[in-house]
Amino acid sequence: MRAVLEVLSADEQAQIHERTLKVLAEHGMRVDPDEGRRALAEAGADVDEATRMVRFPPALVEESLRLAPREFSLGGRREGWSFPLNAGEFTLLVDGGATTVLDRRTGERRVPTRTDWVEGTTIIDALDDVGLFWSLCKHPSDSRGMAGYVDYLTDVFATFGKHVQESFGDPAVAPWFFEVLDIVFGGRDEVRRRHPFSFLILPVSPLIIEADYAGTWLALRGWDIPVAVMPMPLMGATAPGSRLGTVLTANCEVIGTLCLVQAAAPGTPFIYAPVLASMDPRTGRYAAGAIEQGAMSMAGIAMARYYGLPVEASGSSSDAFEPGAQAAYEKAAMAVMVTLGAPDILVGPGLLGGCIMLSLEQLVIDVEIFRLARQGYAGVPVQDDLWLDDVLTRVGPGGAFIGESSTRQNMRRGEWLLGDFGNHDSFEAWQAAGGLSTVEVARARVDEILAAHTPHGLDDDVLGALNELGRRAAGA
């Protein structure tokens, strides 16, 4: 039996849903994209063009939930790689958007370079615990307009072979984005079949579906691109000052955006993906390491499961500015909690300092934390060949089981998590190996991965076509 934690009963989930219906029907959300309001009006929403407020009748909500697929898979560029959603599986998505980097050689906190971006992306390509890409830190092409977008996407697909999840806040990107997908994957039909890319819509808390990201998604319709909706309500700041009020806020924002998505493109694959967080009431700052974030993330998972939707949850952040004890206890406590809530996708590895600083050492430490959490989630499997009562009675009182074939077999099949990170030997052996700290071990692991792993790059003809597209974009 798997180990699963619950923070909301079935009745409490139903209460959140009923209050969500009430908020959406009586108050609604501000919907900034004109095309989004038109689609919602046609689907039966009550739209006030003067205020851009949209009220969502319960029937519209229920129809939108009916239209959203419950099961689909996320693919990637790597041939044969696929991750099924709502199938009891679990994968990681790195945290993204760091504005600074902790240099592993000098300890300096500095602005990211392209090398930092490439190294971080290469590591997550090598670690198959991480199934989804999000840009760990700023890419140097960010300020170069359409040509920059093309260059960025070229780097992404040349370096990472699994699923890419990203967002762009400019609808003008859409035609260039489609051309990139066409070149890399061989056309719309192949993109629709493999789902190699999913798009993030980020509603603004409280209760706004903004124009930039939602407007860009509206321009991307027609390719069956999955949508992950990720509001980021902050308890006590952009959400009410209670955990329950913050969960309600996020649920309203996700479900309201679901209505827009299904009104504009019925049947679009949809992922319930809020980041439920808290401010520190002593300072007003984002409290990245607050354990309340883990509890609220579990509530978000519960609501996604209430609706039968695939779920992406956040669960490994820290206020610490360096790898160490604080980062370890904050990230581990939250990661174990959220993993035991049973999400499909868990966002978290790699960032420190309130999710604004990238540390490659922390990235590999975080993946190890999640491996431990995942083994805990596996619980105690119950199946006939694991009882071993015949072995127990045959060996008998005072016996030992280390030499039994069943022990050897079960070591190989996952009864033990046989990690290769950190120290698991005697004090003398640790001393003889150099007495390295956990951070030093992580630093060595980063260097090992970068030396050993070469991403499966793009073919020359594909790369040539993308470079030509970049030149056209530069002149557009």
N, C-alpha and C positions, 0 to 999 in steps of 0.2 A: 504494500500500500504506500502510495506517495504521501509525503508530508506536506500538507496544505494548511495555510493559516487563513482564517476568515475574520474580517473586521466588520462586516455588515451581514445581518441575517437576511433571509429572503423577504421578510416583512419590511425591514429597513430599506432594502433596495427598492421595493415597490413604493415606499413613501418618497424616496428621492425621485423616482420616475413621475409620480403624481404631482409633486411640487414643480418638477421641470415642465410638465405640461401646462401647469397653471402660469408659471412665469412666462413661458413662450407664447401662450395664448393671450394673456392679459396685458403683458408689458412688451414682450418681444425683444428683438435685437436690432441694432442699427446695421444696415447692410449697405455698404458704400458702393460696390460696383453696380452701375446702372443695369447691365445685362443680368446680373444676379437677381435684382429686384424684379425685372421683367419675367424671368423664369419662375420665380416664386409666386408672382401674381397669377401667372397662367396655371400654376399647380394648385391654386386655391388659397394662398396666403393673403392677408389683409395688409396692403402696402400704402403707406403715407409718403408720397413723393417729396413733400415739402420738408419733412424731417428725416427721411430715409429710414424710418422705423418700419419694421415688418413684424406682424403678429402671425403666429403659426397655429392654426387650428389643430386640435388633437388628431383629427382624421388625417391631416397632412403629415404629421409626425409618424403616425402608424403606417401610412403608405410608404413613407421614405424608409422606414426600418424594414418593411417587407421587401423593398426593391434592392437593398444592399446585400450582396453575396455573403454567405456565411463562410465559405471555404474557397480559397484560391491559393496559388503558390507564387512566391517571388523568385524570379530567376536572375541570371546574371550572364556576363560575357563568357565566363568559364563554361565550356561545354559540359553538360550533365549536371551542373550545380543547380540546385533548386531547394527552396525552403517552404514547406507547406504551413499555412496558417490555420489556426483552429484545429490542429491535429495532435495537440499534446506535446509538441516539440518546443525547443527553447534556443534562442540565439541572441547574440549581442549586437548592439549598434553603438559605435563610439560616440561619445559626446563631441559636440562640434563648436566651431566659431571662436576658438581661443585667439585673443589679441596679443598675447605675449607667450614666450617660450622660456622654460628653465633650461639653460644650456647644460647638458650633462657633463661637459668637459670642464667648464669654468665655474659653474654654479651661478652664472650671471642670468638675470631676468632681462630679456631683450625682445625686440620686435621679431616676429617670425620671418624666415627666409624661404625661398623655394626649396632649398635643401631640407629644411625642417618638415615642410609639407610632404616632400617625396619620401623622406625616411619614415615619418609616421604612417603614411599610406602604405608603404612597403611592408611595414610590420603587421598592420591589420590584414593585408592581403595574405601574409604568411600564416597568421593565426586563424585557423578555421573555427575557433570559438566565436569569432566575430564574423557574422554573416552579412552585415549591412554597413555600407559606407555613409559617413557624414563627414564633411570637411573638418578635420581636427583643428586646423588653424587657418588663418587668412592666406589665400593664394595670391601671388604677386600680380596676377592678371585682373584683380578685382576692379581696378580703376580704369580699365581700357575699353569700356563699352562693349559693343557686340563682338569685336575681335577678341576681347578678353574672355568673354563667355565661351567662345569657340575654343580658345587655347586651354581654358580651364577644363572643359569637358574632354578635350583630347587627352590632357594629362590624367584625368580621372579614369577614363576607360583604358588608357595604356598602362596604368599602374595597379588598378584594382579589378579583380575578375569576378567578384560576387555581385550582390545586389547594391544598387546605388539609390540612396534616398537624399533628395536635395530640394531646395526651393529657390526660386528666382522672383524678385519683386518688380519685374518689368515685363508687361505683356509683349513688348516688341521683341523679346528674346525668342518667342515661340517659333517663328519660321526657321531661325538658325538652329534652334534646338532640334526641330524635326529633321533638318538636314543631317545633323550629327548622328541622330539615331538611325536614320536611313543608311548612312555610310557604314556605321559600326555594326549594325545588326541585319542589314539587308532588306529593309523595308517595313512598312506598317504592319503587315500580317505577322511577321516574325516578332515584332515588338509586342503585339497583342497576345501572341502565343506564349512568349517567355516572361513577360512582365519584368524586364531587367531594371526598371527605374520606377520609383514612386515619388510623388510630389507632396511636399509639406505645405499645408495651409495653416497659417498661424493667426487665429482670431486674437484680437486685442481685448484683454480683460479690462473692465467688465463689459461683456455683451456687445462687442463690435466685430462684424465681419468686414475687415478692411479691404481697400481697393487693390493694394499692390499684389499680395500673394494670391488672394482669391481671384482677382482680375487676371493674373497670369494663368492660373489653372483654367479659367474659362476659355482662355485662348488655346489651351492644350487639349481640348476635347477632341475625340475622334480616334484616339490611339489606345483607348482602354487603359490609361495609366492609373494605377492605384493611387488613392489619396490617403494620406495620414493627416488627421486634424489635431493640431498641437497648440491649444491655448496654454498660457502660462500664468494662471491666477496666483497672486501672492497674498497669502492669508494676512489680513490686517492692512493691506496696502491697495491692491487692485482686486481684492476679494474680501468678503466680510471677515470679521475677526474671530472666526471659529473654524475648526477643521471641517465640520459638517457643512457650514456655509460655503467654504471654499470648494468642497466636492460638488455641492449643488451648482455653484457658478460654473465650474468646468463642465459639468454634465449638460447644462443649458447651452453652453458655447459649442460643445461637440455636436449635440443633437440638432441645434439650429443650423450649424454648417452642414451636417448630413442632409438636412432638408434642401439646402441650396444645391448641393452636389447631385442629389438624386432628381431634383427638379430639372436641372440643367442637362444632366446626362444619366438617365435612368440605368441602373445596373452597374454603375461604376464601382469597382472594388474599393472598399473603405476600411480604414484602420482607426480604431478609437485610441488616441495617443496623447492625452493631456499630460502636461508637467505641472503637478500640484505642489506648490512650494510655500514657503513662509518667509516673512520678514523677521528680522531680529528686533523685537519691540524696544530694545535698549538703544538701538542706533538707527533703525529704519532701513538698514542694509539687508540685502538678500541673505538669508541664513542657509547657506548651502549645505551645512552639515547637520541641520536640525532633523532629529529623528521623526518629528511630525510629518516631514515630507515622505518618509517611508510608509507611515500609516495611511496618509492620504493617497499615495500611489496604489496601495493595496485596495483602497475603496474604489479608485478608478478602475482597477482590474475587475473588481466585483461588478461594477455597473456595465462594463463591456460584456462580461459573461451573462449578465441579466438580459442584455439585448441579443446575445448570441454573436457578437461582433469580434473579429480579431483585435488583439490589444497589444499596444506598445506602451511600456511603462518606464518611468525614470527612477533610478535607484542606486546611484553611487556618486555622490558629490561630497565635497569637503570645503571648509573654510581655510584649511591649512595651505600655506604657500610653499611647502616642500614635502617630499615623501618622508614619512616618519610616523611616529606613534599616533598623532591626531588624525592624519589622513587615513591611517589603517583602521582605527576604531570607528571613525565616522562612516567610512565607506563600507566596512565589513558589516556593521550593524544594519545599515540601510539595505545593502545588497542581499543579505540573508532574508530579511523581512520581505522584500519585494519579490524575490525569487520564489519564496514559499507561497506567495499569492498566485503563482502560476501564469505569468504573462507569456505571450508568444515571443515578444522582442523586449529586451531590457537595455535601456540607454544608460551609459555611464562611464566606460573606461577612459582614462587618459588625462582628465583635466583636474586642476587644483585651483585654489584661490577663488572660490565662488564661480567655477566653470569659465574662467577667463585665461588660465595659464596652462599650457601644454607641457607635460613632463613625460618623456618616453619611458623613463624608469617606472613612473607611476602607471603607465599604460600596461606594462607587462605584469606589474604587481596586481593591478585591478583584474586582469584576466584570470590570474591565479585565485583571487578572491571569489570570482564568479564560478570557477571550477569547483571550489569547495561548496559554495552555495548550491550549485546544481546537484552535487552528490547528496547534499542534505535533502534536497527536494525529492530525489529518487526514493527516499524513505527506506522501507523494508519490503522488497518485492516478495510476494507470496505466490509460489508456484510449486508444483509437485517435486521437481528435482532440486529444490532448495531446502526442503525440510531436513534432509540428511539424518533422519531418525535411525535409519539402518546403520549409518556410520557411527552414530552415537552409541548404539547398543552393542555394536561389534567391538569398538575400541574399549568401551566399558569404563568402570571406575578407575580413576587414577591414570588413565591413558593420555596420549598426546596425539594431536591431529595434524601436526605440521608436515608429516610425511605422507598424508593421505592424498590420493589422486584428486579427490573432490576439492581439496584445499588448493592444489595447484591450478586446477581448471577454473575455479572461481576467482583466483587472483587475476586470471587473464580475461574473465568475462565481466569484471566491473564491481565485484563485491567490495574490493578495496579501491580507493582512488590512489593510484601509484604516481604521485606527482614527482616531477624532476626539478622543481624550483624550491629554493630554500634549503635549510639544513635539516636532515632527518637521520643523522648519524650521531656518534658519540662526541663528547667534548674534545677528546684527543684528535679524532678524525677532522673535526671542524678546525681546530688549531693547525693541524698539519696541512690543511688545504688553504691556509692563509688567514683564517679567522675573519672572513669577509662579512660585512654587515649586509642586511637585506637589500639596501639600496645599491651597494657595490655589486651584489649578485645580479640585481636587475639591470644595472648598467652593462655588465658583461653579457647578459642575455640579449640586450638590445644590439650590441655589437655583433654577437654571434648570428642573430637573425639577419641583420643587414649584410653580413658577409656571405651568408649561405643562400639567401632567397633572391631570386631574380623574377620579377613579375612577368607573366606571359604577355609580352607587349603586342602591339597592333602590327598586323602585316604591313609590308612596305606600301602596297597599293592603297590600303585603308589610310595609313598615316599620310601618304601623299595627297589623298583626296581631302583629308581634314585640314592639312596645311593650306591647300588651295582655297578651301572654304574660309579659313581664317584670313587669307589675303583679301578675299572678296568682302568679308565683313569689315575689314579695316578701311576699305574704300567706300563703304555704304554710307 
